[in-house]
Amino acid sequence: MTDATSIVLASRPKGTPSQDNFRQETHALPAPGDGEILVRVIWLSLDPYMRGRMDDAKSYAAPVELDAVMEGGVVGEVLESRAEGLAVGDIVTGSLGWTTHAVARADAVRKIDDPVAPLSTYLGVLGMPGLTAWVGLNKVIEMQQGETVLISAATGAVGGLAGQLAKAKGLRAVGVAGGADKCAFATDTLGYDACLDHRATDAATLRDQIGKAAPDGIDGYFENVGGKTLEAVLPNMAMNGRIAVCGMIAWYNGKGIDEAMPLPAVWRTILTQRLRVQGFLAPDHFHRFPEFIGEVGPLVRDGRIAVREDVAEGLDSAPGKFLEMLEGGNFGKTLVWVGDDP
C-alpha cells in the first residue's frame, strides 16, 4: 500500500484566498483496480482556473469538495498498472490533483510517448495552456497574416506561447503585462512588437497607449484577464474584430467588479464595431491535442519557442505559489516540482 501526501481544500475563500484555505494530509491509497494505475507525481501545474473551483458556485465544472484534494494537472510516472495500454515506467499527464501519488483510471490520463522536450513542458507549452493558446488563435480568433492581435497576460503560460505563434504566422503582436521586466521579456525574447505595462498606468492611459501601438485597430484580442485591460482594449477594436475570452483573473477574487465598465457601454461597442466575442474552454478541445502537438511539438523540440517556467520545489509550497500567481507574482508557467524525473 502506498501513502500519498496531498493538499486539500480546508475551507472556501471569501474574496482573496489565503493559506488557511488549504491543509496538507497524508493518507493510504488503495491498490489499483481493473483498468486503473498508480501514478507518482513529478510535476504539478498551477493555473488560474483553480481559483474558481474553490468556490461553491455553479460554473462549467463542479467545485472542489471541502476536504477533497485540490484540482490540478500533473505529469507523473506509472508505478503500478492494471490497465491495458499502460505499463510500469510510462509517463502520463492528467488532472490528478495536488498530491504526490494518485490512483486513477487509465482513461483519465494521456500517455506521453517519446517526449520532445522536458517533462515540465507537457503542463505548459505542450500541455493545456499551450493548447489554449493554439485554439484561441487558430480556432476562435482565426488569425490571418497581416492582422494585429493583442494578448493580455502576454508572458504567462498561455500568452507567452500565443504571442510567439502569432508572430510565426505573420501577425503584429501587441502584449499587455504586469511590470517592466515582463514587458522587456515579451519584446526581447518572445518577439512581441510592443508590450504595455498595465501596472504603470490607469485604464484611460492604457487605452491611449494601445491606440498608439495598434493605430489601425485590434483585429483579434486574446482575453486572459478582464479588468482595466479589457476596458482599455474595447475602444481600440477594429471593425469586425474577434475576441477570444479565455480568462478573467483580474476579477476572480471579486476585486474591481463594482468599478468595471458598464455593460451598456460594452454592448454598444460590440454592436457598433460588429465584434464577435466567444468564450472557450480548453477541455472542449482536448480532441485537438494530436493536431496541436503535431504543429507546436517540433517548434519546441527545435528551440524555436522560448519557454519560461516559474518553479517552486516541494508539494508543500503549492498553496503559497498559487496565491502568488493569483496576484500576478509569477513570471512564466507556474509549476511545482514534486518528485524526480525517472
C-alpha positions as CSV (number, residue, x, y, z in Angstrom):
1,M,0.0,0.0,0.0
2,T,1.3,3.5,-1.0
3,D,0.9,6.6,1.1
4,A,0.1,9.9,-0.6
5,T,0.7,13.4,0.7
6,S,-2.0,15.8,-0.6
7,I,-3.1,19.4,-0.3
8,V,-6.9,19.5,0.3
9,L,-9.4,22.4,0.3
10,A,-9.9,23.1,4.0
11,S,-12.3,26.0,3.7
12,R,-13.8,28.1,0.9
13,P,-12.3,31.6,0.5
14,K,-14.2,34.8,1.0
15,G,-12.6,37.0,-1.6
16,T,-8.9,36.6,-1.8
17,P,-7.7,33.0,-0.8
18,S,-5.2,32.5,2.0
19,Q,-3.1,29.7,3.3
20,D,-5.8,28.9,5.8
21,N,-8.0,27.6,2.9
22,F,-5.6,24.7,2.4
23,R,-4.5,21.7,4.5
24,Q,-1.8,19.1,4.0
25,E,-2.7,15.5,4.7
26,T,-1.2,12.0,4.3
27,H,-3.4,9.0,3.6
28,A,-3.1,5.5,2.3
29,L,-4.1,4.8,-1.3
30,P,-5.9,1.6,-2.3
31,A,-4.3,-0.7,-4.7
32,P,-5.2,-0.1,-8.4
33,G,-8.3,-2.0,-9.5
34,D,-9.1,-3.2,-13.0
35,G,-8.4,-0.5,-15.6
36,E,-6.5,1.6,-13.0
37,I,-3.0,2.8,-12.5
38,L,-0.9,4.1,-9.6
39,V,1.0,7.3,-10.5
40,R,3.9,9.0,-8.8
41,V,3.6,12.8,-9.5
42,I,6.7,14.5,-10.9
43,W,5.3,17.9,-11.8
44,L,2.2,19.8,-10.7
45,S,0.7,22.6,-12.7
46,L,-0.8,25.7,-11.0
47,D,-3.3,27.6,-13.1
48,P,-5.8,30.5,-12.5
49,Y,-8.9,28.4,-13.3
50,M,-8.3,26.5,-10.0
51,R,-9.4,29.6,-8.1
52,G,-13.0,29.2,-9.5
53,R,-13.1,25.6,-8.4
54,M,-12.6,26.7,-4.8
55,D,-16.0,28.4,-4.7
56,D,-19.3,26.6,-4.1
57,A,-20.9,28.2,-7.2
58,K,-22.3,26.9,-10.4
59,S,-19.7,27.0,-13.2
60,Y,-18.5,25.0,-16.2
61,A,-17.1,22.4,-13.8
62,A,-18.1,21.2,-10.3
63,P,-16.3,22.9,-7.4
64,V,-13.7,21.0,-5.4
65,E,-15.5,19.5,-2.3
66,L,-14.3,20.5,1.1
67,D,-11.6,18.2,2.4
68,A,-11.0,16.9,-1.1
69,V,-7.7,17.1,-3.0
70,M,-7.2,20.4,-4.9
71,E,-7.7,20.3,-8.6
72,G,-4.6,20.3,-10.8
73,G,-2.9,18.8,-13.8
74,V,0.2,16.7,-13.3
75,V,2.9,14.8,-15.1
76,G,3.8,11.5,-13.5
77,E,5.3,8.0,-13.7
78,V,3.2,4.9,-13.7
79,L,4.3,2.7,-10.7
80,E,1.6,0.0,-11.0
81,S,-0.8,-0.8,-13.8
82,R,-3.8,-2.9,-14.2
83,A,-4.8,-1.1,-17.3
84,E,-4.3,-2.2,-20.9
85,G,-2.0,0.1,-22.8
86,L,-0.2,1.5,-19.8
87,A,2.9,-0.1,-18.3
88,V,5.1,0.5,-15.3
89,G,7.5,3.3,-16.2
90,D,5.2,5.0,-18.6
91,I,4.9,8.8,-18.3
92,V,1.4,10.2,-18.3
93,T,-0.4,13.5,-17.8
94,G,-3.8,14.2,-16.4
95,S,-5.8,16.1,-13.8
96,L,-4.8,14.1,-10.7
97,G,-4.6,17.0,-8.2
98,W,-2.2,18.4,-5.7
99,T,-0.7,15.2,-4.5
100,T,2.4,13.1,-4.5
101,H,0.7,9.9,-5.7
102,A,-2.7,9.0,-7.1
103,V,-4.8,6.0,-8.3
104,A,-6.6,6.9,-11.5
105,R,-8.5,5.2,-14.3
106,A,-6.5,4.8,-17.5
107,D,-8.9,7.0,-19.4
108,A,-8.2,9.9,-17.0
109,V,-4.7,10.3,-18.3
110,R,-2.9,10.7,-21.6
111,K,0.4,8.9,-22.2
112,I,3.4,10.9,-23.3
113,D,5.2,8.9,-25.9
114,D,8.7,9.9,-26.9
115,P,8.8,13.3,-25.2
116,V,10.3,16.0,-27.4
117,A,11.1,18.4,-24.5
118,P,11.5,18.3,-20.7
119,L,8.5,16.7,-19.0
120,S,7.5,20.0,-17.4
121,T,6.6,21.4,-20.8
122,Y,3.7,19.0,-21.0
123,L,2.0,21.1,-18.4
124,G,2.9,24.3,-20.2
125,V,3.6,25.0,-23.9
126,L,2.8,21.3,-24.8
127,G,0.0,21.0,-22.3
128,M,-3.3,22.6,-21.6
129,P,-2.0,26.2,-21.6
130,G,-0.3,25.6,-24.9
131,L,-3.4,24.0,-26.4
132,T,-5.4,27.0,-25.1
133,A,-3.1,29.5,-26.9
134,W,-3.2,27.5,-30.1
135,V,-7.0,27.0,-30.1
136,G,-7.7,30.7,-29.2
137,L,-5.6,32.0,-32.1
138,N,-6.4,29.4,-34.7
139,K,-10.0,28.3,-34.0
140,V,-11.6,31.3,-32.2
141,I,-9.8,34.4,-33.4
142,E,-9.0,32.7,-36.7
143,M,-5.9,34.9,-37.2
144,Q,-4.9,35.9,-40.6
145,Q,-1.5,37.1,-41.8
146,G,-1.0,40.9,-41.6
147,E,-3.6,41.4,-38.8
148,T,-2.9,42.8,-35.4
149,V,-3.6,40.7,-32.3
150,L,-3.4,41.9,-28.7
151,I,-2.7,39.4,-25.9
152,S,-3.2,40.2,-22.2
153,A,-1.1,38.4,-19.6
154,A,1.4,38.4,-22.5
155,T,4.2,36.5,-20.7
156,G,2.1,33.9,-18.9
157,A,1.7,30.3,-19.7
158,V,-1.0,30.9,-22.4
159,G,0.0,34.4,-23.5
160,G,3.7,33.6,-23.9
161,L,3.0,30.9,-26.5
162,A,0.1,32.9,-28.1
163,G,2.4,35.8,-28.9
164,Q,5.1,33.5,-30.4
165,L,2.6,31.7,-32.5
166,A,1.1,34.9,-33.7
167,K,4.5,36.2,-34.9
168,A,5.2,32.9,-36.6
169,K,2.0,33.4,-38.6
170,G,3.0,36.9,-39.7
171,L,0.8,38.9,-37.4
172,R,1.6,42.1,-35.5
173,A,1.5,41.1,-31.8
174,V,0.9,43.6,-29.0
175,G,1.1,42.4,-25.4
176,V,-0.1,43.7,-22.1
177,A,1.7,42.5,-19.0
178,G,2.3,43.5,-15.4
179,G,5.7,45.0,-14.9
180,A,8.6,46.5,-16.9
181,D,10.6,43.2,-16.6
182,K,7.8,41.2,-18.1
183,C,7.3,43.7,-21.0
184,A,11.0,43.6,-21.7
185,F,10.9,39.8,-21.9
186,A,7.8,40.0,-24.1
187,T,9.6,42.1,-26.7
188,D,13.2,40.9,-26.4
189,T,12.6,37.2,-26.0
190,L,9.1,36.3,-27.1
191,G,9.2,38.6,-30.1
192,Y,6.2,40.9,-29.4
193,D,6.2,44.1,-31.5
194,A,5.2,46.1,-28.4
195,C,4.2,45.4,-24.8
196,L,2.4,47.8,-22.4
197,D,2.7,47.7,-18.6
198,H,-0.8,47.8,-17.1
199,R,0.7,48.3,-13.6
200,A,2.2,51.6,-14.6
201,T,-0.9,53.3,-15.7
202,D,-4.7,53.6,-15.4
203,A,-7.3,52.3,-17.9
204,A,-7.7,55.6,-19.8
205,T,-3.9,56.0,-20.3
206,L,-3.6,52.3,-21.2
207,R,-6.3,52.8,-23.8
208,D,-4.4,55.6,-25.4
209,Q,-1.2,53.5,-25.4
210,I,-2.9,50.7,-27.1
211,G,-4.2,53.1,-29.7
212,K,-0.7,54.2,-30.5
213,A,0.6,50.6,-30.6
214,A,-2.2,49.5,-32.9
215,P,-3.2,52.6,-34.9
216,D,-5.3,50.5,-37.3
217,G,-7.2,48.8,-34.5
218,I,-7.0,45.4,-33.0
219,D,-8.3,42.6,-35.2
220,G,-8.1,39.9,-32.5
221,Y,-8.0,40.2,-28.7
222,F,-6.9,37.2,-26.7
223,E,-8.6,37.9,-23.3
224,N,-6.9,36.4,-20.3
225,V,-7.5,38.9,-17.5
226,G,-10.6,41.2,-17.8
227,G,-10.4,44.3,-15.5
228,K,-9.0,47.5,-16.7
229,T,-7.2,45.9,-19.6
230,L,-10.5,44.8,-21.2
231,E,-11.8,48.3,-20.6
232,A,-8.8,49.8,-22.4
233,V,-8.9,47.3,-25.3
234,L,-12.6,47.5,-26.3
235,P,-12.5,51.1,-27.7
236,N,-9.5,50.0,-29.8
237,M,-11.1,47.0,-31.5
238,A,-11.1,47.1,-35.3
239,M,-14.3,46.7,-37.3
240,N,-15.3,43.0,-37.3
241,G,-12.7,42.2,-34.7
242,R,-12.8,38.9,-32.8
243,I,-12.4,38.5,-29.0
244,A,-11.4,35.1,-27.6
245,V,-12.4,35.0,-23.9
246,C,-10.1,32.6,-22.1
247,G,-9.9,34.0,-18.5
248,M,-10.7,36.8,-16.2
249,I,-8.1,36.6,-13.5
250,A,-8.5,40.3,-12.5
251,W,-12.0,39.6,-11.3
252,Y,-11.5,36.1,-9.8
253,N,-11.3,37.3,-6.2
254,G,-14.1,39.9,-6.6
255,K,-11.8,42.9,-7.0
256,G,-12.7,45.7,-9.3
257,I,-16.1,44.3,-10.3
258,D,-18.0,47.3,-8.9
259,E,-15.8,49.7,-10.9
260,A,-16.0,47.7,-14.1
261,M,-17.0,49.2,-17.4
262,P,-20.8,49.4,-17.5
263,L,-22.5,46.6,-19.5
264,P,-24.4,49.0,-21.9
265,A,-21.1,50.5,-22.9
266,V,-19.6,47.1,-23.6
267,W,-22.7,46.0,-25.5
268,R,-22.7,49.2,-27.6
269,T,-19.0,48.7,-28.6
270,I,-19.8,45.1,-29.6
271,L,-22.7,46.3,-31.8
272,T,-21.1,49.3,-33.4
273,Q,-17.8,47.6,-34.2
274,R,-19.6,44.3,-35.2
275,L,-17.4,42.4,-32.8
276,R,-17.5,38.6,-32.4
277,V,-17.0,37.6,-28.8
278,Q,-16.5,33.9,-28.0
279,G,-15.7,32.2,-24.7
280,F,-13.9,28.9,-24.9
281,L,-12.5,26.3,-22.5
282,A,-9.6,24.0,-23.2
283,P,-11.4,20.8,-22.2
284,D,-13.8,21.3,-25.1
285,H,-10.8,21.0,-27.5
286,F,-8.8,18.1,-25.9
287,H,-9.6,16.1,-29.1
288,R,-7.3,18.5,-30.9
289,F,-4.2,17.6,-28.9
290,P,-2.7,15.4,-31.7
291,E,-3.1,18.3,-34.2
292,F,-1.7,20.8,-31.7
293,I,1.3,18.6,-30.8
294,G,2.0,17.9,-34.4
295,E,2.3,21.7,-35.1
296,V,3.9,23.0,-31.9
297,G,5.9,20.0,-30.8
298,P,8.6,20.4,-33.5
299,L,8.8,24.1,-32.7
300,V,9.5,23.4,-29.1
301,R,11.9,20.5,-29.9
302,D,13.9,22.6,-32.2
303,G,14.2,25.5,-29.8
304,R,12.1,27.9,-31.9
305,I,9.7,28.5,-29.0
306,A,11.0,30.3,-25.9
307,V,9.9,28.7,-22.6
308,R,10.0,30.4,-19.3
309,E,8.9,28.5,-16.1
310,D,8.4,29.7,-12.6
311,V,9.1,26.7,-10.4
312,A,8.5,26.1,-6.7
313,E,10.0,23.0,-5.0
314,G,8.0,20.5,-3.0
315,L,4.3,19.9,-2.7
316,D,4.0,21.9,0.5
317,S,5.0,25.1,-1.5
318,A,1.9,24.8,-3.8
319,P,-0.5,26.9,-1.8
320,G,1.9,29.8,-1.4
321,K,2.9,29.7,-5.1
322,F,-0.7,29.5,-6.1
323,L,-1.6,32.6,-4.1
324,E,1.4,34.4,-5.6
325,M,0.3,33.6,-9.1
326,L,-3.2,35.0,-8.5
327,E,-1.7,38.3,-7.6
328,G,0.5,38.3,-10.7
329,G,3.7,37.5,-8.9
330,N,4.6,34.6,-11.3
331,F,6.8,35.1,-14.3
332,G,6.1,32.3,-16.9
333,K,4.4,29.0,-16.4
334,T,3.8,28.3,-12.7
335,L,4.8,24.8,-11.7
336,V,5.6,22.8,-8.6
337,W,8.4,20.2,-8.7
338,V,7.1,17.3,-6.7
339,G,9.5,14.4,-7.4
340,D,12.5,13.4,-9.5
341,D,12.2,12.5,-13.2
342,P,12.6,8.8,-13.8
